[in-house]
Amino acid sequence: MYNKYVEKTEIIKLLQSDGTELFKEADRLRHECVGDEVLVRGLIEFSNYCRQNCLYCGIRGANDKVDRYRLTPQEIIELAQSDYKTFVLQSGEDPYFTTEILCDIVKEIKKRDVAVTLSIGERDDYEQLKAAGADRFLLRIETTNPELYAKMHPGMSLESRKECLFKLKELGYETGTGCLVGLPGQTLEMLADDILFFKKLQADMVGLGPFIPCQNTPLGDSTGGTFDLALKVMAITRLVLPDINIPATTAMETLETGGREKALQSGANVVMINITPENYRKKYEIYRRYK
């Protein structure tokens, strides 16, 4: 029924449209395929240390302006005692959190019969973390264009990213990915390829947001992405993968007042509530979230 949406030319046409009909169709499909319930997740940003140096990210390893922090395993476990059914544990790529430490954290949280999503980057211990009880894994690819990926992610490999994502699927994780919309040098054709990659992966969740420049990064003075284009990419993703989960991201709200609500009316069905302690929350600035 939705085959026409997996043609690159059709996707580009939708990206070039005014979006009016696109958003309506995405909202209709969301209602038809996943229902009207908004799924709520508790987000714990447990470490802002990162070994990578992605050009757009405020917690990149080379940013010496960041006030670094790590929550203790006990702090993470205690935060996961709150009344959510799913917890998203998110961090930079922080080697301090070894396989043993993370597995112990996951096992403790799972004692409450809740779902655990990990968003901790590229690792070689996905199998052990799955055995410990992790249910889902979010690993955004950000862009599938080889040249743009290499430029934005010095020292990283697009093929390695893809291998990790397909490995996660193979291990039985509910696998999430996503892209940044509006990166310098990005084209509509590249965004269409990103959407088709989500389809190829058969992603279970796709997180999308506009590129928002962050101070003290190489792209700090760049022009950011637009809310409208990010919303179109999100809506088209709903057309291509009708029954997946799509968060209404905080980046949407950052760019436009009421952006989260507009996203929920254009195909999104998930909201992540940040339950990181307030004194740490502003230190996890991957983009310019705070005025």
KATAWO-V867003 format. One record per residue. N is the residue number from 1. RES is the residue in one letter. SS is DSSP state (a for helix, b for strand, c for the rest). D_FIRST is the distance of its C-alpha to the first C-alpha in Angstrom with 2 decimals. Layout:
# KATAWO-V867003
N:RES:SS:D_FIRST ; N:RES:SS:D_FIRST
This chain:
# KATAWO-V867003
1:M:c:0.00 ; 2:Y:c:3.78 ; 3:N:a:5.75 ; 4:K:a:7.89 ; 5:Y:a:9.28 ; 6:V:a:10.87 ; 7:E:c:13.06 ; 8:K:a:16.45 ; 9:T:a:17.28 ; 10:E:a:14.38 ; 11:I:a:15.44 ; 12:I:a:19.01 ; 13:K:a:18.39 ; 14:L:a:17.06 ; 15:L:a:20.12 ; 16:Q:a:22.30 ; 17:S:c:21.09 ; 18:D:c:23.13 ; 19:G:c:20.45 ; 20:T:a:20.77 ; 21:E:a:17.29 ; 22:L:a:15.82 ; 23:F:a:17.81 ; 24:K:a:16.89 ; 25:E:a:13.10 ; 26:A:a:13.92 ; 27:D:a:16.32 ; 28:R:a:14.04 ; 29:L:a:11.57 ; 30:R:a:14.82 ; 31:H:a:16.12 ; 32:E:a:13.24 ; 33:C:a:12.86 ; 34:V:a:16.48 ; 35:G:c:18.52 ; 36:D:c:21.34 ; 37:E:c:23.86 ; 38:V:c:25.06 ; 39:L:b:25.98 ; 40:V:b:29.43 ; 41:R:b:30.90 ; 42:G:b:34.55 ; 43:L:b:35.07 ; 44:I:b:38.30 ; 45:E:b:39.24 ; 46:F:b:41.95 ; 47:S:b:43.24 ; 48:N:c:43.27 ; 49:Y:c:44.89 ; 50:C:c:42.85 ; 51:R:c:43.81 ; 52:Q:c:41.27 ; 53:N:c:41.81 ; 54:C:c:38.49 ; 55:L:c:39.60 ; 56:Y:c:37.70 ; 57:C:c:38.57 ; 58:G:c:41.51 ; 59:I:c:42.39 ; 60:R:c:42.54 ; 61:G:c:45.47 ; 62:A:c:47.57 ; 63:N:c:47.55 ; 64:D:c:51.04 ; 65:K:c:50.69 ; 66:V:c:48.51 ; 67:D:c:50.27 ; 68:R:c:48.90 ; 69:Y:c:48.46 ; 70:R:b:47.31 ; 71:L:c:46.89 ; 72:T:c:48.72 ; 73:P:a:46.87 ; 74:Q:a:48.51 ; 75:E:a:47.37 ; 76:I:a:43.74 ; 77:I:a:44.06 ; 78:E:a:45.75 ; 79:L:a:43.04 ; 80:A:c:40.51 ; 81:Q:c:42.50 ; 82:S:c:41.00 ; 83:D:c:38.65 ; 84:Y:c:35.23 ; 85:K:c:32.98 ; 86:T:b:31.81 ; 87:F:b:34.02 ; 88:V:b:33.09 ; 89:L:b:36.06 ; 90:Q:b:35.99 ; 91:S:b:38.63 ; 92:G:c:39.50 ; 93:E:c:40.04 ; 94:D:c:43.32 ; 95:P:c:45.18 ; 96:Y:c:47.42 ; 97:F:c:44.78 ; 98:T:c:45.24 ; 99:T:a:43.23 ; 100:E:a:45.87 ; 101:I:a:45.85 ; 102:L:a:42.07 ; 103:C:a:41.81 ; 104:D:a:44.58 ; 105:I:a:42.87 ; 106:V:a:39.55 ; 107:K:a:41.45 ; 108:E:a:43.38 ; 109:I:a:40.42 ; 110:K:a:38.52 ; 111:K:c:41.50 ; 112:R:c:40.14 ; 113:D:c:36.88 ; 114:V:c:34.71 ; 115:A:b:31.99 ; 116:V:b:33.13 ; 117:T:b:31.13 ; 118:L:b:33.05 ; 119:S:b:32.78 ; 120:I:c:35.75 ; 121:G:c:34.75 ; 122:E:c:35.27 ; 123:R:c:37.44 ; 124:D:c:38.41 ; 125:D:c:38.57 ; 126:Y:a:34.97 ; 127:E:a:35.72 ; 128:Q:a:38.78 ; 129:L:a:37.06 ; 130:K:a:34.30 ; 131:A:a:37.11 ; 132:A:a:38.80 ; 133:G:c:35.87 ; 134:A:c:33.67 ; 135:D:c:30.13 ; 136:R:b:28.21 ; 137:F:b:28.91 ; 138:L:b:28.03 ; 139:L:c:28.77 ; 140:R:c:27.58 ; 141:I:c:27.47 ; 142:E:b:28.13 ; 143:T:c:27.36 ; 144:T:c:26.16 ; 145:N:c:28.30 ; 146:P:a:31.31 ; 147:E:a:33.91 ; 148:L:a:32.93 ; 149:Y:a:32.65 ; 150:A:a:36.11 ; 151:K:a:37.58 ; 152:M:a:36.34 ; 153:H:c:37.14 ; 154:P:c:40.58 ; 155:G:c:41.37 ; 156:M:c:37.85 ; 157:S:c:35.43 ; 158:L:a:31.73 ; 159:E:a:31.52 ; 160:S:a:33.28 ; 161:R:a:30.80 ; 162:K:a:27.86 ; 163:E:a:29.87 ; 164:C:a:30.52 ; 165:L:a:26.87 ; 166:F:a:25.92 ; 167:K:a:29.12 ; 168:L:a:28.16 ; 169:K:a:24.88 ; 170:E:a:26.98 ; 171:L:c:29.47 ; 172:G:c:27.00 ; 173:Y:c:27.05 ; 174:E:b:24.22 ; 175:T:b:24.02 ; 176:G:b:23.75 ; 177:T:b:24.10 ; 178:G:b:23.83 ; 179:C:b:25.42 ; 180:L:b:28.02 ; 181:V:b:27.06 ; 182:G:c:29.88 ; 183:L:c:32.04 ; 184:P:c:34.73 ; 185:G:c:33.61 ; 186:Q:c:29.87 ; 187:T:c:27.67 ; 188:L:a:24.19 ; 189:E:a:23.45 ; 190:M:a:24.64 ; 191:L:a:22.48 ; 192:A:a:19.35 ; 193:D:a:20.62 ; 194:D:a:21.17 ; 195:I:a:17.59 ; 196:L:a:16.51 ; 197:F:a:19.29 ; 198:F:a:18.00 ; 199:K:a:14.82 ; 200:K:a:17.20 ; 201:L:a:19.38 ; 202:Q:c:16.70 ; 203:A:c:18.80 ; 204:D:c:19.29 ; 205:M:b:20.70 ; 206:V:b:20.91 ; 207:G:b:23.94 ; 208:L:b:24.17 ; 209:G:b:27.18 ; 210:P:b:29.21 ; 211:F:c:32.09 ; 212:I:c:35.24 ; 213:P:c:38.52 ; 214:C:c:40.96 ; 215:Q:c:44.72 ; 216:N:c:46.64 ; 217:T:c:43.81 ; 218:P:c:43.71 ; 219:L:c:40.94 ; 220:G:c:42.75 ; 221:D:c:43.48 ; 222:S:c:40.14 ; 223:T:c:37.85 ; 224:G:c:35.13 ; 225:G:c:31.42 ; 226:T:c:30.17 ; 227:F:a:28.49 ; 228:D:a:26.17 ; 229:L:a:24.80 ; 230:A:a:24.49 ; 231:L:a:22.54 ; 232:K:a:20.07 ; 233:V:a:19.64 ; 234:M:a:19.16 ; 235:A:a:16.54 ; 236:I:a:14.50 ; 237:T:a:14.92 ; 238:R:a:13.37 ; 239:L:a:10.17 ; 240:V:a:10.32 ; 241:L:c:11.57 ; 242:P:c:10.63 ; 243:D:c:13.27 ; 244:I:c:16.17 ; 245:N:b:19.45 ; 246:I:c:20.39 ; 247:P:b:24.04 ; 248:A:c:25.45 ; 249:T:c:28.14 ; 250:T:a:31.78 ; 251:A:a:31.60 ; 252:M:a:29.48 ; 253:E:a:32.27 ; 254:T:a:34.89 ; 255:L:a:33.75 ; 256:E:c:33.13 ; 257:T:c:34.62 ; 258:G:c:31.97 ; 259:G:a:29.51 ; 260:R:a:28.43 ; 261:E:a:27.69 ; 262:K:a:25.69 ; 263:A:a:23.61 ; 264:L:a:23.03 ; 265:Q:c:21.84 ; 266:S:c:19.40 ; 267:G:c:17.41 ; 268:A:c:20.31 ; 269:N:c:21.41 ; 270:V:b:24.47 ; 271:V:b:28.03 ; 272:M:b:30.71 ; 273:I:b:34.25 ; 274:N:b:36.94 ; 275:I:c:39.69 ; 276:T:c:41.72 ; 277:P:c:45.34 ; 278:E:a:46.08 ; 279:N:a:48.80 ; 280:Y:a:46.36 ; 281:R:a:43.28 ; 282:K:c:44.52 ; 283:K:c:45.43 ; 284:Y:c:41.81 ; 285:E:c:41.09 ; 286:I:c:38.36 ; 287:Y:c:37.97 ; 288:R:c:40.04 ; 289:R:c:39.07 ; 290:Y:c:42.46 ; 291:K:c:44.32
